[in-house]
Amino acid sequence: MNRNHPIRRLGALALLTTAALTLVTACSGDDEPAGNSAVAAAGGPEPKTVEGAKAAAQTVFDRFSGGDYAGAWDLYTTAGKTAISKADYIKLNQACSRKGLAIQLTSARMEGQDRAVVIAKQLVAAQSYTMLYEDNAWKLEPAKEGLALYKLGAAKAIAAQKKAGTCAS
């Protein structure tokens, strides 16, 4: 089987994108709340609506694609933050992510009151992501593959992505 086949590279890119977005919820270093809505900025809860989930997801995607990995990590669910430390998330994404490639939200839907599914596209790869409502704010829930990668720690995750051909550098 050819390891450099275009479908394998696309699959690897999708996995990398998923992993990167999962890790993208880190602290931005400023005193602003981790949420992205005007309500959260005023100290209140984010709206429990599809619009609130979409706005939060786009913030995560913007932080990640802009290289603000700490800020992206801050917007992860508790499970995502437990799987990888902020420092390891930053190291992994600095080593392997394709910074600067915009991630665009294409659609979203509610799945109950505390869960939304959003679809985002980077280049030609589209991926679904789950947003969970935790502590009065929408948070990105890393995919199972991302959680498994994060649990390896930065050094092993970087090595695994390089071996798979999904590390950008």
C-alpha contacts under 8 A as a table, 3 or more apart, distances in Angstrom:
res1	aa1	res2	aa2	distance
2	N	5	H	5.56
3	R	8	R	6.85
4	N	8	R	6.61
4	N	9	R	6.55
5	H	8	R	5.34
5	H	9	R	6.42
6	P	9	R	5.01
6	P	10	L	6.12
7	I	10	L	5.03
7	I	11	G	6.08
8	R	11	G	5.00
8	R	12	A	6.01
9	R	12	A	4.94
9	R	13	L	6.04
9	R	165	G	7.36
9	R	166	T	7.42
10	L	13	L	4.94
10	L	14	A	6.14
10	L	125	A	7.17
11	G	14	A	5.05
11	G	15	L	6.16
12	A	15	L	5.01
12	A	16	L	5.99
12	A	164	A	7.07
12	A	165	G	6.90
12	A	166	T	5.15
13	L	16	L	4.96
13	L	17	T	5.97
13	L	125	A	7.68
13	L	166	T	5.90
14	A	17	T	5.04
14	A	18	T	6.11
14	A	125	A	6.20
14	A	126	A	7.60
14	A	127	Q	7.08
15	L	18	T	5.03
15	L	19	A	6.07
15	L	145	E	7.51
15	L	146	G	7.73
15	L	166	T	7.72
16	L	19	A	5.01
16	L	20	A	5.88
16	L	97	S	7.39
16	L	161	Q	7.70
16	L	166	T	5.87
16	L	167	C	7.39
17	T	20	A	5.01
17	T	21	L	6.02
17	T	97	S	7.78
18	T	21	L	5.24
18	T	22	T	6.07
18	T	127	Q	7.49
18	T	142	P	7.40
18	T	143	A	6.78
18	T	145	E	7.89
18	T	146	G	6.29
19	A	22	T	4.99
19	A	23	L	6.29
19	A	142	P	7.25
19	A	143	A	7.47
19	A	145	E	7.13
19	A	146	G	4.28
19	A	147	L	7.68
19	A	149	L	7.21
19	A	150	Y	7.85
20	A	23	L	5.10
20	A	24	V	6.03
20	A	64	F	7.35
20	A	93	N	6.33
20	A	97	S	6.60
20	A	146	G	7.73
21	L	24	V	4.87
21	L	25	T	7.74
21	L	60	V	7.34
21	L	61	F	6.81
21	L	64	F	6.52
21	L	72	A	7.43
21	L	142	P	7.26
22	T	25	T	7.16
22	T	73	W	7.49
22	T	76	Y	6.86
22	T	80	G	6.77
22	T	140	L	6.90
22	T	141	E	6.76
22	T	142	P	4.25
22	T	143	A	6.92
22	T	146	G	6.05
22	T	147	L	7.56
23	L	26	A	7.56
23	L	69	Y	7.11
23	L	72	A	6.70
23	L	73	W	5.26
23	L	76	Y	7.31
23	L	80	G	7.28
23	L	84	I	7.63
23	L	89	Y	5.36
23	L	90	I	7.73
23	L	93	N	7.63
23	L	142	P	7.51
23	L	146	G	7.88
23	L	150	Y	7.72
24	V	60	V	6.48
24	V	61	F	7.74
24	V	63	R	7.09
24	V	64	F	5.26
24	V	68	D	7.53
24	V	69	Y	4.80
24	V	70	A	6.56
24	V	71	G	6.63
24	V	72	A	3.29
24	V	73	W	4.13
24	V	74	D	7.35
24	V	75	L	7.20
24	V	76	Y	7.12
24	V	89	Y	7.38
25	T	60	V	6.66
25	T	69	Y	6.52
25	T	70	A	6.00
25	T	71	G	5.24
25	T	72	A	2.81
25	T	73	W	1.72
25	T	74	D	3.71
25	T	75	L	3.99
25	T	76	Y	4.60
25	T	81	K	7.87
25	T	140	L	7.67
26	A	68	D	7.58
26	A	69	Y	5.56
26	A	70	A	2.95
26	A	71	G	3.76
26	A	72	A	4.48
26	A	73	W	2.84
26	A	74	D	3.59
26	A	75	L	6.53
26	A	76	Y	7.65
26	A	86	K	5.90
26	A	89	Y	7.95
26	A	90	I	7.89
27	C	30	D	7.85
27	C	34	A	7.46
27	C	69	Y	7.89
27	C	70	A	4.40
27	C	71	G	4.09
27	C	72	A	7.08
27	C	73	W	6.46
27	C	74	D	4.83
27	C	86	K	7.97
28	S	34	A	7.96
28	S	68	D	6.79
28	S	70	A	5.62
28	S	71	G	4.01
28	S	72	A	7.81
28	S	74	D	7.57
29	G	70	A	7.92
29	G	71	G	7.58
32	E	41	A	7.11
33	P	36	N	7.44
33	P	40	A	6.85
33	P	41	A	6.17
34	A	71	G	7.58
34	A	74	D	6.21
34	A	75	L	6.24
35	G	40	A	5.90
35	G	41	A	7.41
35	G	46	E	7.29
35	G	56	A	6.63
35	G	75	L	7.18
35	G	137	A	6.19
35	G	138	W	7.27
36	N	40	A	6.62
36	N	41	A	7.21
36	N	55	A	6.79
36	N	56	A	5.69
36	N	59	T	6.58
37	S	40	A	5.23
37	S	41	A	6.33
37	S	46	E	6.12
37	S	52	G	7.18
37	S	55	A	7.15
37	S	56	A	7.46
38	A	41	A	4.97
38	A	42	A	6.26
39	V	42	A	5.12
39	V	43	G	6.53
39	V	44	G	5.22
39	V	45	P	6.19
39	V	46	E	5.74
39	V	47	P	7.54
40	A	43	G	4.98
40	A	44	G	4.87
40	A	45	P	5.38
40	A	46	E	5.35
40	A	137	A	7.76
41	A	44	G	7.26
44	G	136	N	7.89
45	P	136	N	4.64
45	P	137	A	6.15
46	E	52	G	6.48
46	E	136	N	5.92
46	E	137	A	5.11
46	E	138	W	7.14
47	P	51	E	7.86
47	P	52	G	5.26
47	P	137	A	7.79
48	K	52	G	6.20
48	K	53	A	7.36
48	K	113	Q	7.00
48	K	114	D	7.16
48	K	133	Y	7.39
49	T	52	G	5.09
49	T	53	A	6.33
49	T	110	M	7.57
49	T	113	Q	7.98
50	V	53	A	5.02
50	V	54	K	6.04
50	V	108	A	6.79
50	V	109	R	6.14
50	V	110	M	5.80
50	V	116	A	6.74
51	E	54	K	5.05
51	E	55	A	6.11
52	G	55	A	5.19
52	G	56	A	6.22
52	G	138	W	7.32
53	A	56	A	5.18
53	A	57	A	6.06
53	A	116	A	6.47
53	A	131	M	6.52
53	A	138	W	5.77
54	K	57	A	5.07
54	K	58	Q	6.08
54	K	105	L	7.54
54	K	108	A	6.65
54	K	118	V	6.94
55	A	58	Q	5.22
55	A	59	T	6.27
56	A	59	T	5.09
56	A	60	V	6.41
56	A	138	W	6.00
56	A	139	K	7.19
57	A	60	V	5.11
57	A	61	F	6.24
57	A	105	L	7.76
57	A	118	V	7.50
57	A	131	M	7.18
57	A	138	W	7.86
57	A	139	K	7.69
57	A	140	L	6.89
58	Q	61	F	4.98
58	Q	62	D	5.94
58	Q	104	Q	7.30
58	Q	105	L	6.37
59	T	62	D	5.07
59	T	63	R	6.10
59	T	72	A	7.97
60	V	63	R	5.23
60	V	64	F	6.12
60	V	71	G	7.68
60	V	72	A	5.09
60	V	75	L	6.45
60	V	140	L	7.60
61	F	64	F	5.12
61	F	65	S	6.03
61	F	72	A	7.54
61	F	102	A	7.79
61	F	103	I	5.69
61	F	104	Q	7.50
62	D	65	S	5.30
62	D	66	G	5.84
62	D	102	A	7.15
62	D	103	I	6.87
63	R	66	G	5.10
63	R	67	G	6.23
63	R	68	D	4.79
63	R	69	Y	6.53
63	R	71	G	6.14
63	R	72	A	5.44
64	F	67	G	5.27
64	F	68	D	5.53
64	F	69	Y	5.43
64	F	71	G	7.77
64	F	72	A	5.64
64	F	99	K	7.44
65	S	68	D	7.54
65	S	98	R	7.45
65	S	99	K	5.12
65	S	100	G	5.16
65	S	101	L	5.71
65	S	102	A	5.65
65	S	103	I	6.57
66	G	99	K	6.05
66	G	100	G	5.52
66	G	101	L	7.94
66	G	102	A	7.89
67	G	94	Q	7.79
67	G	99	K	5.54
67	G	100	G	7.20
68	D	71	G	5.28
68	D	72	A	6.33
69	Y	72	A	4.96
69	Y	73	W	6.11
69	Y	89	Y	7.19
69	Y	90	I	5.48
69	Y	93	N	6.94
70	A	73	W	5.12
70	A	74	D	6.39
70	A	86	K	6.37
70	A	87	A	7.98
70	A	89	Y	7.66
70	A	90	I	6.22
71	G	74	D	5.18
71	G	75	L	6.92
72	A	75	L	5.37
72	A	76	Y	7.01
73	W	76	Y	5.33
73	W	81	K	7.01
73	W	86	K	6.38
73	W	89	Y	7.26
74	D	81	K	7.93
75	L	138	W	7.74
75	L	139	K	5.14
75	L	140	L	6.16
76	Y	79	A	7.78
76	Y	80	G	5.50
76	Y	81	K	6.17
76	Y	139	K	5.03
76	Y	140	L	4.66
76	Y	141	E	6.06
76	Y	142	P	7.35
77	T	80	G	5.11
77	T	81	K	6.32
77	T	132	L	7.14
77	T	134	E	7.19
77	T	139	K	5.09
77	T	140	L	5.66
77	T	141	E	5.30
77	T	142	P	7.68
78	T	81	K	5.13
78	T	82	T	6.02
79	A	82	T	5.04
79	A	83	A	6.20
79	A	141	E	7.35
79	A	142	P	7.95
80	G	83	A	5.21
80	G	84	I	6.74
80	G	141	E	6.32
80	G	142	P	5.78
80	G	147	L	6.64
81	K	84	I	5.57
81	K	85	S	6.29
81	K	86	K	7.31
82	T	85	S	6.93
83	A	147	L	5.98
83	A	148	A	7.95
83	A	150	Y	5.65
83	A	151	K	5.16
84	I	88	D	6.30
84	I	89	Y	6.18
84	I	147	L	8.00
84	I	150	Y	5.13
84	I	151	K	5.99
84	I	153	G	6.64
85	S	88	D	5.26
85	S	89	Y	6.11
86	K	89	Y	5.04
86	K	90	I	6.17
87	A	90	I	5.22
87	A	91	K	6.26
88	D	91	K	4.99
88	D	92	L	6.01
88	D	153	G	6.28
88	D	154	A	4.80
89	Y	92	L	5.21
89	Y	93	N	6.19
89	Y	150	Y	7.51
89	Y	154	A	6.75
90	I	93	N	5.29
90	I	94	Q	5.92
91	K	94	Q	5.18
91	K	95	A	6.16
91	K	154	A	6.18
92	L	95	A	5.29
92	L	96	C	6.08
92	L	97	S	7.73
92	L	154	A	5.17
92	L	155	A	7.51
92	L	157	A	6.92
92	L	158	I	5.88
93	N	96	C	5.11
93	N	97	S	4.82
94	Q	97	S	6.17
95	A	158	I	7.04
95	A	167	C	7.26
95	A	168	A	7.43
95	A	169	S	6.38
96	C	158	I	6.83
96	C	161	Q	7.50
96	C	166	T	7.42
96	C	167	C	4.19
96	C	168	A	4.71
96	C	169	S	5.72
97	S	167	C	6.62
97	S	168	A	5.64
97	S	169	S	7.87
98	R	101	L	6.41
98	R	168	A	5.75
101	L	122	Q	6.87
101	L	123	L	7.54
102	A	122	Q	6.26
102	A	123	L	7.95
103	I	120	A	6.35
103	I	121	K	5.59
103	I	122	Q	4.75
103	I	123	L	7.92
104	Q	120	A	5.32
104	Q	121	K	5.25
104	Q	122	Q	6.55
105	L	108	A	7.97
105	L	118	V	7.08
105	L	119	I	5.88
105	L	120	A	4.25
105	L	121	K	6.44
106	T	118	V	7.64
106	T	119	I	5.53
106	T	120	A	5.45
106	T	121	K	6.82
107	S	118	V	5.79
107	S	119	I	5.24
107	S	120	A	7.32
108	A	116	A	6.95
108	A	117	V	5.57
108	A	118	V	4.12
108	A	119	I	6.09
109	R	116	A	5.65
109	R	117	V	5.46
109	R	118	V	6.53
110	M	113	Q	7.05
110	M	115	R	6.16
110	M	116	A	4.30
110	M	117	V	6.35
111	E	114	D	7.48
111	E	115	R	5.23
111	E	116	A	5.25
111	E	117	V	6.89
112	G	115	R	5.74
112	G	116	A	7.50
114	D	132	L	5.67
114	D	133	Y	4.84
114	D	134	E	7.91
115	R	130	T	6.89
115	R	131	M	5.69
115	R	132	L	4.68
115	R	133	Y	6.30
116	A	130	T	5.81
116	A	131	M	5.10
116	A	132	L	6.58
117	V	128	S	6.56
117	V	129	Y	5.67
117	V	130	T	4.68
117	V	131	M	6.20
118	V	128	S	5.59
118	V	129	Y	5.28
118	V	130	T	6.36
118	V	131	M	7.38
119	I	126	A	6.75
119	I	127	Q	5.63
119	I	128	S	4.38
119	I	129	Y	6.25
120	A	126	A	5.60
120	A	127	Q	5.53
120	A	128	S	6.37
120	A	129	Y	7.58
121	K	124	V	6.76
121	K	125	A	5.63
121	K	126	A	4.20
121	K	127	Q	6.36
122	Q	125	A	5.53
122	Q	126	A	6.49
129	Y	140	L	7.34
129	Y	141	E	7.26
129	Y	142	P	7.61
129	Y	143	A	7.34
130	T	140	L	6.13
130	T	141	E	5.47
130	T	142	P	7.53
130	T	143	A	7.92
131	M	138	W	6.02
131	M	139	K	5.35
131	M	140	L	4.63
131	M	141	E	5.72
132	L	138	W	5.51
132	L	139	K	5.27
132	L	140	L	6.39
132	L	141	E	6.47
133	Y	136	N	6.44
133	Y	137	A	5.42
133	Y	138	W	4.43
133	Y	139	K	6.15
134	E	137	A	5.47
134	E	138	W	6.23
134	E	139	K	6.62
142	P	145	E	7.95
142	P	146	G	5.74
142	P	147	L	6.06
143	A	146	G	5.13
143	A	147	L	6.25
144	K	147	L	5.06
144	K	148	A	6.17
145	E	148	A	5.13
145	E	149	L	6.21
146	G	149	L	5.02
146	G	150	Y	6.06
147	L	150	Y	5.07
147	L	151	K	6.17
148	A	151	K	5.30
148	A	152	L	6.93
149	L	152	L	5.54
149	L	153	G	7.62
149	L	157	A	5.68
150	Y	153	G	5.67
150	Y	154	A	7.22
150	Y	157	A	6.65
152	L	155	A	7.75
152	L	156	K	5.52
152	L	157	A	5.55
153	G	156	K	5.77
153	G	157	A	5.90
154	A	157	A	5.12
154	A	158	I	5.97
155	A	158	I	5.26
155	A	159	A	6.26
156	K	159	A	4.98
156	K	160	A	6.02
157	A	160	A	5.00
157	A	161	Q	6.13
158	I	161	Q	5.17
158	I	162	K	6.11
158	I	167	C	7.12
159	A	162	K	5.08
159	A	163	K	6.07
160	A	163	K	5.09
160	A	164	A	6.15
161	Q	164	A	4.98
161	Q	165	G	5.98
161	Q	166	T	4.99
161	Q	167	C	5.07
162	K	165	G	4.97
162	K	166	T	5.97
162	K	167	C	4.97
163	K	166	T	7.73
164	A	167	C	7.76
